[in-house]
Amino acid sequence: MPNPRIKNEEQYEALVKKGYSKEKSARIANTPDSGKKGGNAKPYEDWTKEELQKQATKVGIKGRSYMNKEKLIHSLRTN
């Protein structure tokens, strides 16, 4: 029986099987563009450290001022 609170049930199930938490899977599956690819952002490796820190601030990563570029990228990808 489909969950009426999940907009993209197929993506939700795939994320849960991959190991994501139910909460994070639901949040991703309920985004307006869920299941679609094709963002125009350049890869994090091409961003400057300052751009990465601004993005980390937006998503609320703690300790970002002490991180080097590699740790910022890792934190943004695993947040």
Secondary structure, 3 states (H helix, E strand, C coil): CCCCCCCCHHHHHHHHHHCCCHHHHHHHHCCCCCCCCCCCCCCHHHCCHHHHHHHHHHHCCCCHHHCCHHHHHHHHHHC
